[in-house]
Amino acid sequence: MGQLSWPELQKRNNIDTFIDKIDNRKPFLTSARQQVILSINIDDPKADQQAWYASVKRLQANASSPKRGSNPLIDAKGKTYKLSSLEKTDEFGGGGFNAGNVGEGVFAAAITARFLSKTKDINEKDVIDIIKGLPQARGTGAVVLKKKYISENLNPLIKDDLFVEIELSRKDMDYFKTAFSKYRDIIQPAVDFCNNRRVKAWADKLYINDKFNIIKVKSLGVSMATNGKVDTWVEIGDSKTKPRRVDINISLKVRDIGQFGQVGGTSFKGQQKLWGTFGYTVDSSLEKKYVELVAQQKEPQAFKLMYQSILKSMDFTAKNIGEGILYHATLGDPEIELVQLSPKGAVVYEFDQAVTTISRQQLKPELIIGDSNLPTLRFLGPGGQTLVQIRVKKSGVTSKGIYYRSVVEKGKFLTELIGRPISNTKMPIENQY
């Protein structure tokens, strides 16, 4: 996996990832395989602070590195760390693949395995066998692998046609096909999900319905990336009916990914759209100053102006926040399930009662300006746990300069309120198949 270094941080968008982990208290993995939350060690005289937080210049190749021998990072107990004491994990390119993208392929393979087995629960080996059985990836860019299976039914004379279609970048597809040990923590939660709830209910139904069905499992994360919230879905038809989507529509999050909504860019209209989803009307008197700051490439100051004004006038209600969360999670589609796969298991976020549940909460806003000079507005529940946060992040450098996104991320309190570990409860399904 390797260790972090300043040259590694200057690759891709790694410096943004690094700053994001510090600002939002996301754990790093040490060479001793321990997770630790770190901040900048401001008392280290050898650490060059400008190398860490110099805004635009920091992202360019001429940014200077921390001085040799420095311990620029520190944990809550006061222990200091060198960059080289941290592992170059997947998010920094150490794993060689995008875990979220590969997770979509794993999830599609698990669903396929469950429809192949019908009433029999699947296991990790069944999923790996599906992955191994896919054809070899060819070409560059986005790669789509397809395969057809014959799925048995209770009536031995009737066999369903089962198709799987998985799309990934060539690099992610290569890891998906071969590097099982690097993402085994994703496979078991996917298995747990498919042995329960809607996938199980549909598989059981199609096994006993005494008719021929066509089942299509699709995961088209590359070409469908900007088309709604769904990463993976299932279409079902029969000899008379063309396959159409059923209520297995998954918006998938893998490991510690918290983001479930976003608005890209720095336009004032974009900010109006973002905050409008939470029932807040942005003060139009801000527009002139905001636009001037953006034109002067002072985007952090523009966003701070926006967020500070919002906090000052704060007329949100808990119901507004709940409706905003529901919108960004489902885009108004009640059949979308937000599923989180992590080493701790699979969690499904139940949005059917989300607005009602959140409306009952006493929420407190908190504005944070991180060391990166970008704002985060958090809505806190009892005990100071974060329900949801809206924050600005840098997402790389374009020919026009830094590209910014405003992202919506779930917190632990949201999981506590509406996140449900997988259970054996069957989900209702339509009867026409």
LOTIKOL-608520 format. One record per residue (C-alpha): residue number from 1; residue in one letter; chain; z negated, x negated, y. Coordinates in steps of 0.1 Angstrom, whole numbers. Each point is the difference from the previous one (the first is absolute). Example, Ala and Ser with C-alpha at 12.3 -4.5 7.8 and 13.67 -1.06 7.14 Angstrom:
REM residues 2
+-----+--------+--------+-------+-------+-------+
: num : residu : chaine :    zz :    xx :    yy :
+-----+--------+--------+-------+-------+-------+
:   1 :      A :      A :   -78 :  -123 :   -45 :
:   2 :      S :      A :     7 :   -14 :    34 :
+-----+--------+--------+-------+-------+-------+
END
This chain:
REM residues 433
+-----+--------+--------+-------+-------+-------+
: num : residu : chaine :    zz :    xx :    yy :
+-----+--------+--------+-------+-------+-------+
:   1 :      M :      A :     0 :     0 :     0 :
:   2 :      G :      A :    -7 :   -29 :    24 :
:   3 :      Q :      A :   -21 :    -3 :    31 :
:   4 :      L :      A :     6 :    12 :    36 :
:   5 :      S :      A :    11 :   -26 :    26 :
:   6 :      W :      A :    12 :     2 :    36 :
:   7 :      P :      A :    36 :    -5 :   -11 :
:   8 :      E :      A :    -3 :    29 :   -24 :
:   9 :      L :      A :   -14 :    22 :    27 :
:  10 :      Q :      A :    30 :    -7 :    22 :
:  11 :      K :      A :    23 :    14 :   -27 :
:  12 :      R :      A :    13 :    36 :    -1 :
:  13 :      N :      A :   -26 :    22 :    17 :
:  14 :      N :      A :   -30 :   -18 :   -15 :
:  15 :      I :      A :   -17 :    -7 :    33 :
:  16 :      D :      A :     0 :    38 :     7 :
:  17 :      T :      A :   -15 :     7 :   -34 :
:  18 :      F :      A :   -26 :   -27 :     6 :
:  19 :      I :      A :   -11 :    14 :    33 :
:  20 :      D :      A :     1 :    36 :   -13 :
:  21 :      K :      A :   -25 :   -10 :   -28 :
:  22 :      I :      A :   -23 :   -16 :    26 :
:  23 :      D :      A :     2 :    28 :    25 :
:  24 :      N :      A :    -5 :    28 :   -26 :
:  25 :      R :      A :   -25 :   -18 :   -22 :
:  26 :      K :      A :    22 :    -1 :   -31 :
:  27 :      P :      A :   -11 :   -26 :   -26 :
:  28 :      F :      A :    16 :   -33 :    -8 :
:  29 :      L :      A :    -1 :   -15 :   -35 :
:  30 :      T :      A :   -16 :   -35 :    -2 :
:  31 :      S :      A :    11 :   -27 :   -24 :
:  32 :      A :      A :   -33 :     8 :   -19 :
:  33 :      R :      A :    15 :    35 :    -6 :
:  34 :      Q :      A :   -25 :    17 :    23 :
:  35 :      Q :      A :     9 :    26 :    27 :
:  36 :      V :      A :   -14 :    -7 :    34 :
:  37 :      I :      A :     4 :    16 :    35 :
:  38 :      L :      A :     6 :   -27 :    27 :
:  39 :      S :      A :     2 :    -4 :    37 :
:  40 :      I :      A :    10 :   -28 :    23 :
:  41 :      N :      A :   -27 :   -27 :     2 :
:  42 :      I :      A :    -2 :    -3 :    38 :
:  43 :      D :      A :   -27 :   -27 :    -1 :
:  44 :      D :      A :    22 :   -25 :   -18 :
:  45 :      P :      A :     9 :   -26 :    26 :
:  46 :      K :      A :    29 :   -12 :   -22 :
:  47 :      A :      A :    17 :    34 :    -2 :
:  48 :      D :      A :    29 :     5 :    24 :
:  49 :      Q :      A :    -4 :    37 :    10 :
:  50 :      Q :      A :    34 :     2 :    16 :
:  51 :      A :      A :    15 :    -7 :   -33 :
:  52 :      W :      A :   -15 :    32 :   -13 :
:  53 :      Y :      A :     3 :    25 :    28 :
:  54 :      A :      A :    28 :   -10 :    25 :
:  55 :      S :      A :    18 :    34 :    -2 :
:  56 :      V :      A :    38 :    -5 :     0 :
:  57 :      K :      A :     0 :   -38 :     0 :
:  58 :      R :      A :   -22 :     0 :   -31 :
:  59 :      L :      A :    27 :    16 :   -21 :
:  60 :      Q :      A :    26 :   -26 :     9 :
:  61 :      A :      A :     7 :   -33 :   -18 :
:  62 :      N :      A :   -15 :   -21 :    28 :
:  63 :      A :      A :   -35 :    14 :    -5 :
:  64 :      S :      A :   -25 :   -28 :    -6 :
:  65 :      S :      A :   -21 :    -1 :   -31 :
:  66 :      P :      A :   -38 :    -2 :    -2 :
:  67 :      K :      A :   -13 :   -35 :     3 :
:  68 :      R :      A :    -4 :   -20 :   -32 :
:  69 :      G :      A :   -34 :     3 :   -15 :
:  70 :      S :      A :    -9 :    32 :    18 :
:  71 :      N :      A :   -17 :    30 :   -16 :
:  72 :      P :      A :    15 :    27 :    21 :
:  73 :      L :      A :   -13 :    30 :   -20 :
:  74 :      I :      A :   -36 :    13 :    -6 :
:  75 :      D :      A :   -15 :    28 :   -20 :
:  76 :      A :      A :   -29 :    23 :     9 :
:  77 :      K :      A :   -26 :   -24 :   -15 :
:  78 :      G :      A :    12 :   -29 :    21 :
:  79 :      K :      A :    19 :   -19 :   -27 :
:  80 :      T :      A :    32 :   -16 :    13 :
:  81 :      Y :      A :    34 :    -3 :   -16 :
:  82 :      K :      A :    31 :   -21 :     2 :
:  83 :      L :      A :    34 :    17 :    -4 :
:  84 :      S :      A :     5 :   -20 :   -32 :
:  85 :      S :      A :   -31 :    17 :   -16 :
:  86 :      L :      A :    19 :    33 :     0 :
:  87 :      E :      A :    25 :    12 :   -25 :
:  88 :      K :      A :    36 :     7 :     9 :
:  89 :      T :      A :    -1 :    35 :   -14 :
:  90 :      D :      A :    28 :    26 :    -4 :
:  91 :      E :      A :    -2 :    11 :    36 :
:  92 :      F :      A :     8 :   -35 :    12 :
:  93 :      G :      A :    28 :    -4 :   -25 :
:  94 :      G :      A :   -20 :   -18 :   -26 :
:  95 :      G :      A :     7 :    26 :   -27 :
:  96 :      G :      A :    37 :    -2 :     7 :
:  97 :      F :      A :     4 :    38 :     2 :
:  98 :      N :      A :   -10 :    30 :    20 :
:  99 :      A :      A :   -28 :    17 :   -20 :
: 100 :      G :      A :     6 :    34 :    16 :
: 101 :      N :      A :    37 :     0 :    -9 :
: 102 :      V :      A :    -7 :   -13 :   -36 :
: 103 :      G :      A :   -27 :    27 :    -2 :
: 104 :      E :      A :    26 :    27 :     5 :
: 105 :      G :      A :    20 :   -14 :   -29 :
: 106 :      V :      A :   -31 :     0 :   -22 :
: 107 :      F :      A :    -8 :    35 :    10 :
: 108 :      A :      A :    35 :    12 :    -9 :
: 109 :      A :      A :    -3 :   -18 :   -34 :
: 110 :      A :      A :   -33 :    16 :    -7 :
: 111 :      I :      A :    13 :    35 :     8 :
: 112 :      T :      A :    30 :    -7 :   -23 :
: 113 :      A :      A :   -22 :   -11 :   -28 :
: 114 :      R :      A :   -21 :    32 :     3 :
: 115 :      F :      A :    31 :    22 :    -1 :
: 116 :      L :      A :    12 :   -19 :   -30 :
: 117 :      S :      A :   -33 :     4 :   -19 :
: 118 :      K :      A :    -4 :    36 :    12 :
: 119 :      T :      A :   -34 :    12 :   -13 :
: 120 :      K :      A :   -12 :   -35 :   -10 :
: 121 :      D :      A :   -20 :   -21 :    25 :
: 122 :      I :      A :    17 :   -33 :     9 :
: 123 :      N :      A :   -15 :   -34 :     5 :
: 124 :      E :      A :     8 :   -33 :    17 :
: 125 :      K :      A :    23 :   -12 :   -28 :
: 126 :      D :      A :    21 :    32 :     3 :
: 127 :      V :      A :     7 :    -7 :    36 :
: 128 :      I :      A :     8 :   -37 :    -5 :
: 129 :      D :      A :    24 :    11 :   -29 :
: 130 :      I :      A :    18 :    23 :    25 :
: 131 :      I :      A :     3 :   -29 :    25 :
: 132 :      K :      A :    12 :   -25 :   -26 :
: 133 :      G :      A :    26 :    25 :   -13 :
: 134 :      L :      A :    17 :     4 :    33 :
: 135 :      P :      A :    33 :   -19 :     4 :
: 136 :      Q :      A :     1 :   -34 :    16 :
: 137 :      A :      A :     3 :     0 :    38 :
: 138 :      R :      A :    34 :   -12 :    14 :
: 139 :      G :      A :    12 :    -8 :    35 :
: 140 :      T :      A :   -20 :    -6 :    31 :
: 141 :      G :      A :   -16 :    23 :    26 :
: 142 :      A :      A :   -12 :    33 :   -12 :
: 143 :      V :      A :     2 :     4 :   -38 :
: 144 :      V :      A :     0 :    33 :   -19 :
: 145 :      L :      A :    -9 :     1 :   -37 :
: 146 :      K :      A :     7 :    31 :   -20 :
: 147 :      K :      A :    -6 :    10 :   -36 :
: 148 :      K :      A :     2 :    32 :   -21 :
: 149 :      Y :      A :   -25 :    10 :   -27 :
: 150 :      I :      A :    -2 :    28 :   -25 :
: 151 :      S :      A :   -33 :    19 :     2 :
: 152 :      E :      A :   -13 :    19 :   -30 :
: 153 :      N :      A :   -13 :    35 :     1 :
: 154 :      L :      A :   -22 :    22 :   -22 :
: 155 :      N :      A :    32 :    16 :   -13 :
: 156 :      P :      A :    16 :   -30 :   -18 :
: 157 :      L :      A :    35 :    15 :     5 :
: 158 :      I :      A :    -4 :    -3 :    38 :
: 159 :      K :      A :     0 :   -34 :    17 :
: 160 :      D :      A :    -2 :    -4 :    38 :
: 161 :      D :      A :    21 :   -25 :    20 :
: 162 :      L :      A :   -23 :   -23 :    20 :
: 163 :      F :      A :    14 :   -23 :    27 :
: 164 :      V :      A :   -18 :   -26 :    21 :
: 165 :      E :      A :    14 :   -16 :    32 :
: 166 :      I :      A :   -19 :   -28 :    18 :
: 167 :      E :      A :    12 :   -18 :    31 :
: 168 :      L :      A :   -16 :   -32 :    13 :
: 169 :      S :      A :    11 :   -31 :    18 :
: 170 :      R :      A :    14 :   -27 :   -23 :
: 171 :      K :      A :   -31 :   -22 :     5 :
: 172 :      D :      A :   -24 :    29 :    -7 :
: 173 :      M :      A :    20 :    12 :   -29 :
: 174 :      D :      A :    -1 :   -35 :   -17 :
: 175 :      Y :      A :   -38 :     0 :     2 :
: 176 :      F :      A :    -2 :    36 :   -11 :
: 177 :      K :      A :    20 :    -8 :   -31 :
: 178 :      T :      A :   -19 :   -32 :   -10 :
: 179 :      A :      A :   -33 :    -7 :    18 :
: 180 :      F :      A :   -22 :    27 :   -16 :
: 181 :      S :      A :   -31 :   -21 :     2 :
: 182 :      K :      A :     3 :    -1 :    39 :
: 183 :      Y :      A :    -3 :    38 :     3 :
: 184 :      R :      A :   -19 :    12 :   -30 :
: 185 :      D :      A :   -27 :    14 :    23 :
: 186 :      I :      A :    26 :    25 :    12 :
: 187 :      I :      A :    11 :    11 :   -35 :
: 188 :      Q :      A :   -32 :    15 :   -13 :
: 189 :      P :      A :    -6 :    23 :    30 :
: 190 :      A :      A :    36 :    12 :    -3 :
: 191 :      V :      A :    -7 :     7 :   -37 :
: 192 :      D :      A :   -31 :    19 :     9 :
: 193 :      F :      A :    19 :    21 :    26 :
: 194 :      C :      A :    28 :     9 :   -24 :
: 195 :      N :      A :   -24 :    10 :   -28 :
: 196 :      N :      A :   -15 :    26 :    23 :
: 197 :      R :      A :     9 :    26 :    27 :
: 198 :      R :      A :    36 :    10 :     8 :
: 199 :      V :      A :    18 :   -26 :   -22 :
: 200 :      K :      A :   -20 :    10 :   -31 :
: 201 :      A :      A :     4 :    37 :     8 :
: 202 :      W :      A :    38 :    -2 :     3 :
: 203 :      A :      A :     3 :   -22 :   -31 :
: 204 :      D :      A :   -20 :    24 :   -21 :
: 205 :      K :      A :    20 :    30 :    14 :
: 206 :      L :      A :    34 :   -15 :    -9 :
: 207 :      Y :      A :   -12 :   -10 :   -35 :
: 208 :      I :      A :    -7 :    36 :    -9 :
: 209 :      N :      A :    24 :    21 :    20 :
: 210 :      D :      A :    26 :     1 :   -28 :
: 211 :      K :      A :    30 :    -8 :    22 :
: 212 :      F :      A :    21 :   -30 :     9 :
: 213 :      N :      A :   -10 :   -17 :    32 :
: 214 :      I :      A :    14 :   -28 :    22 :
: 215 :      I :      A :   -27 :   -22 :    15 :
: 216 :      K :      A :     7 :   -25 :    27 :
: 217 :      V :      A :   -26 :   -25 :    13 :
: 218 :      K :      A :    10 :   -17 :    32 :
: 219 :      S :      A :   -15 :   -27 :    21 :
: 220 :      L :      A :    24 :   -10 :    28 :
: 221 :      G :      A :   -23 :   -19 :    23 :
: 222 :      V :      A :    27 :   -21 :    17 :
: 223 :      S :      A :    27 :    26 :     9 :
: 224 :      M :      A :   -25 :    28 :     5 :
: 225 :      A :      A :   -25 :   -21 :    20 :
: 226 :      T :      A :     6 :    19 :    32 :
: 227 :      N :      A :     6 :    34 :   -15 :
: 228 :      G :      A :   -33 :    18 :     0 :
: 229 :      K :      A :   -33 :    -9 :   -18 :
: 230 :      V :      A :    10 :     1 :   -36 :
: 231 :      D :      A :     4 :   -33 :   -20 :
: 232 :      T :      A :     3 :    14 :   -35 :
: 233 :      W :      A :     9 :    35 :   -12 :
: 234 :      V :      A :    11 :    20 :   -30 :
: 235 :      E :      A :    29 :    24 :    -4 :
: 236 :      I :      A :     2 :    25 :   -28 :
: 237 :      G :      A :    29 :    23 :   -12 :
: 238 :      D :      A :    14 :    15 :   -31 :
: 239 :      S :      A :    34 :     9 :   -15 :
: 240 :      K :      A :     6 :    26 :    27 :
: 241 :      T :      A :   -19 :   -14 :    30 :
: 242 :      K :      A :     7 :   -32 :    18 :
: 243 :      P :      A :   -30 :   -23 :     2 :
: 244 :      R :      A :   -21 :     5 :    31 :
: 245 :      R :      A :   -32 :   -14 :    13 :
: 246 :      V :      A :   -33 :    14 :   -14 :
: 247 :      D :      A :   -35 :    -5 :    14 :
: 248 :      I :      A :    -2 :   -37 :   -11 :
: 249 :      N :      A :     6 :   -16 :    34 :
: 250 :      I :      A :   -19 :   -32 :     5 :
: 251 :      S :      A :    -8 :   -19 :    31 :
: 252 :      L :      A :   -13 :   -32 :   -16 :
: 253 :      K :      A :   -25 :   -25 :    14 :
: 254 :      V :      A :    -8 :   -31 :   -20 :
: 255 :      R :      A :   -32 :   -21 :     0 :
: 256 :      D :      A :   -16 :    -1 :    35 :
: 257 :      I :      A :    29 :    15 :    20 :
: 258 :      G :      A :   -15 :    25 :    25 :
: 259 :      Q :      A :    30 :     9 :    21 :
: 260 :      F :      A :    15 :    35 :    -5 :
: 261 :      G :      A :    17 :     6 :    33 :
: 262 :      Q :      A :    18 :   -18 :    29 :
: 263 :      V :      A :    20 :     2 :    32 :
: 264 :      G :      A :    21 :   -30 :     7 :
: 265 :      G :      A :     7 :   -16 :    34 :
: 266 :      T :      A :   -15 :    -1 :    35 :
: 267 :      S :      A :    16 :    30 :    16 :
: 268 :      F :      A :   -21 :    24 :    20 :
: 269 :      K :      A :    15 :    29 :   -18 :
: 270 :      G :      A :   -10 :   -16 :   -33 :
: 271 :      Q :      A :   -36 :    -1 :    11 :
: 272 :      Q :      A :     2 :    36 :    11 :
: 273 :      K :      A :    14 :     9 :   -34 :
: 274 :      L :      A :   -27 :   -19 :   -18 :
: 275 :      W :      A :   -30 :    14 :    18 :
: 276 :      G :      A :    16 :    35 :     1 :
: 277 :      T :      A :    -4 :     1 :   -38 :
: 278 :      F :      A :   -37 :    -2 :     6 :
: 279 :      G :      A :     1 :    28 :    26 :
: 280 :      Y :      A :    -3 :   -23 :    30 :
: 281 :      T :      A :    22 :     2 :    30 :
: 282 :      V :      A :     6 :   -35 :    15 :
: 283 :      D :      A :    -6 :     0 :    38 :
: 284 :      S :      A :    35 :    -2 :    16 :
: 285 :      S :      A :   -15 :   -19 :    29 :
: 286 :      L :      A :    -2 :   -30 :   -23 :
: 287 :      E :      A :    37 :    -2 :    -6 :
: 288 :      K :      A :    10 :   -21 :    31 :
: 289 :      K :      A :   -27 :   -27 :    -6 :
: 290 :      Y :      A :     5 :     0 :   -37 :
: 291 :      V :      A :    38 :    -5 :     2 :
: 292 :      E :      A :    -4 :   -27 :    26 :
: 293 :      L :      A :   -23 :   -20 :   -22 :
: 294 :      V :      A :    24 :     3 :   -30 :
: 295 :      A :      A :    29 :   -11 :    22 :
: 296 :      Q :      A :   -20 :   -31 :    10 :
: 297 :      Q :      A :    -6 :    -7 :   -38 :
: 298 :      K :      A :   -37 :     7 :     5 :
: 299 :      E :      A :    -1 :    24 :   -30 :
: 300 :      P :      A :   -36 :    -6 :    -9 :
: 301 :      Q :      A :   -11 :     9 :    35 :
: 302 :      A :      A :    22 :    32 :    -1 :
: 303 :      F :      A :   -16 :    11 :   -33 :
: 304 :      K :      A :   -35 :    -8 :    13 :
: 305 :      L :      A :     7 :    22 :    31 :
: 306 :      M :      A :    12 :    28 :   -23 :
: 307 :      Y :      A :   -30 :    -2 :   -24 :
: 308 :      Q :      A :   -26 :    -4 :    27 :
: 309 :      S :      A :    14 :    31 :    18 :
: 310 :      I :      A :    -2 :    20 :   -32 :
: 311 :      L :      A :   -36 :   -11 :    -7 :
: 312 :      K :      A :   -10 :     9 :    35 :
: 313 :      S :      A :    14 :    35 :     0 :
: 314 :      M :      A :    -7 :     5 :   -37 :
: 315 :      D :      A :     7 :    37 :    -7 :
: 316 :      F :      A :     6 :    -2 :   -37 :
: 317 :      T :      A :   -18 :    23 :   -24 :
: 318 :      A :      A :    -7 :    -7 :   -37 :
: 319 :      K :      A :    26 :    27 :    -8 :
: 320 :      N :      A :    26 :   -19 :    21 :
: 321 :      I :      A :    -8 :   -32 :   -20 :
: 322 :      G :      A :     3 :    19 :   -33 :
: 323 :      E :      A :    34 :    14 :    10 :
: 324 :      G :      A :    12 :   -34 :    11 :
: 325 :      I :      A :   -10 :   -15 :   -33 :
: 326 :      L :      A :    17 :    28 :   -20 :
: 327 :      Y :      A :    32 :    -4 :    20 :
: 328 :      H :      A :     3 :   -38 :    -5 :
: 329 :      A :      A :   -10 :     2 :   -36 :
: 330 :      T :      A :    24 :    28 :   -11 :
: 331 :      L :      A :    24 :     7 :    29 :
: 332 :      G :      A :    -7 :    36 :    -6 :
: 333 :      D :      A :     9 :     0 :   -37 :
: 334 :      P :      A :   -28 :    15 :   -20 :
: 335 :      E :      A :    13 :   -13 :   -33 :
: 336 :      I :      A :    -3 :   -37 :    10 :
: 337 :      E :      A :   -29 :   -18 :   -17 :
: 338 :      L :      A :   -14 :   -32 :    16 :
: 339 :      V :      A :   -11 :   -22 :   -29 :
: 340 :      Q :      A :   -18 :   -33 :     3 :
: 341 :      L :      A :     2 :   -25 :   -29 :
: 342 :      S :      A :   -26 :   -27 :     0 :
: 343 :      P :      A :   -20 :   -21 :   -26 :
: 344 :      K :      A :   -28 :    27 :     5 :
: 345 :      G :      A :    23 :    27 :   -13 :
: 346 :      A :      A :    23 :    27 :    13 :
: 347 :      V :      A :   -10 :    22 :    29 :
: 348 :      V :      A :    19 :    32 :    11 :
: 349 :      Y :      A :    -5 :    12 :    36 :
: 350 :      E :      A :    -2 :    38 :     0 :
: 351 :      F :      A :    14 :    13 :    32 :
: 352 :      D :      A :     1 :    37 :    -7 :
: 353 :      Q :      A :   -36 :     4 :    15 :
: 354 :      A :      A :     0 :   -32 :    21 :
: 355 :      V :      A :     2 :    17 :    34 :
: 356 :      T :      A :   -29 :    24 :    -9 :
: 357 :      T :      A :   -21 :   -28 :   -14 :
: 358 :      I :      A :     6 :   -24 :    29 :
: 359 :      S :      A :    -6 :    28 :    26 :
: 360 :      R :      A :   -36 :     2 :   -12 :
: 361 :      Q :      A :    -8 :   -36 :     8 :
: 362 :      Q :      A :   -16 :   -15 :    31 :
: 363 :      L :      A :    24 :   -28 :    10 :
: 364 :      K :      A :    -6 :   -28 :    24 :
: 365 :      P :      A :    28 :   -20 :    16 :
: 366 :      E :      A :    -1 :   -38 :     3 :
: 367 :      L :      A :    24 :   -22 :    18 :
: 368 :      I :      A :     4 :   -36 :   -13 :
: 369 :      I :      A :    20 :   -27 :    18 :
: 370 :      G :      A :     6 :   -27 :   -26 :
: 371 :      D :      A :     4 :   -37 :     5 :
: 372 :      S :      A :    37 :     6 :    -1 :
: 373 :      N :      A :    -4 :    21 :    32 :
: 374 :      L :      A :    13 :    31 :   -16 :
: 375 :      P :      A :   -20 :    33 :    -1 :
: 376 :      T :      A :   -13 :    20 :   -29 :
: 377 :      L :      A :   -15 :    35 :     4 :
: 378 :      R :      A :   -23 :    10 :   -29 :
: 379 :      F :      A :   -15 :    34 :    -7 :
: 380 :      L :      A :   -34 :    -5 :   -17 :
: 381 :      G :      A :   -20 :    23 :   -22 :
: 382 :      P :      A :   -37 :     0 :    -9 :
: 383 :      G :      A :   -13 :   -35 :    -4 :
: 384 :      G :      A :    28 :   -15 :    20 :
: 385 :      Q :      A :    26 :     2 :   -29 :
: 386 :      T :      A :    36 :     1 :    11 :
: 387 :      L :      A :    18 :    33 :    -7 :
: 388 :      V :      A :    33 :   -12 :    15 :
: 389 :      Q :      A :    12 :   -26 :    24 :
: 390 :      I :      A :    31 :    -2 :    22 :
: 391 :      R :      A :     9 :   -35 :    10 :
: 392 :      V :      A :    28 :   -22 :    14 :
: 393 :      K :      A :    13 :   -28 :   -21 :
: 394 :      K :      A :    27 :   -26 :     3 :
: 395 :      S :      A :    28 :     3 :   -26 :
: 396 :      G :      A :    21 :   -31 :     6 :
: 397 :      V :      A :    22 :   -15 :    26 :
: 398 :      T :      A :    35 :    13 :     8 :
: 399 :      S :      A :    27 :   -13 :    24 :
: 400 :      K :      A :   -16 :    23 :    26 :
: 401 :      G :      A :   -35 :   -15 :    -5 :
: 402 :      I :      A :   -31 :    13 :   -19 :
: 403 :      Y :      A :     4 :    33 :   -19 :
: 404 :      Y :      A :   -31 :    22 :     1 :
: 405 :      R :      A :   -10 :    29 :   -21 :
: 406 :      S :      A :   -28 :    26 :     4 :
: 407 :      V :      A :   -14 :     6 :   -35 :
: 408 :      V :      A :   -24 :    27 :   -14 :
: 409 :      E :      A :   -23 :   -13 :   -26 :
: 410 :      K :      A :   -26 :    18 :   -22 :
: 411 :      G :      A :   -36 :   -11 :    -1 :
: 412 :      K :      A :   -28 :     1 :   -26 :
: 413 :      F :      A :   -13 :    33 :    14 :
: 414 :      L :      A :    33 :    17 :    -6 :
: 415 :      T :      A :    -1 :   -11 :   -36 :
: 416 :      E :      A :   -35 :    13 :    -3 :
: 417 :      L :      A :    10 :    34 :    14 :
: 418 :      I :      A :    33 :     7 :   -17 :
: 419 :      G :      A :     7 :   -28 :   -24 :
: 420 :      R :      A :    -4 :    10 :   -36 :
: 421 :      P :      A :    -1 :   -24 :   -30 :
: 422 :      I :      A :    23 :    12 :   -28 :
: 423 :      S :      A :   -15 :    27 :   -22 :
: 424 :      N :      A :    12 :    20 :   -29 :
: 425 :      T :      A :     6 :    31 :    21 :
: 426 :      K :      A :    34 :    15 :    -7 :
: 427 :      M :      A :    21 :     9 :    30 :
: 428 :      P :      A :    19 :    33 :     3 :
: 429 :      I :      A :    38 :    -3 :    -5 :
: 430 :      E :      A :    29 :    24 :     2 :
: 431 :      N :      A :     9 :    20 :   -31 :
: 432 :      Q :      A :    37 :     0 :     1 :
: 433 :      Y :      A :     5 :   -31 :   -21 :
+-----+--------+--------+-------+-------+-------+
END
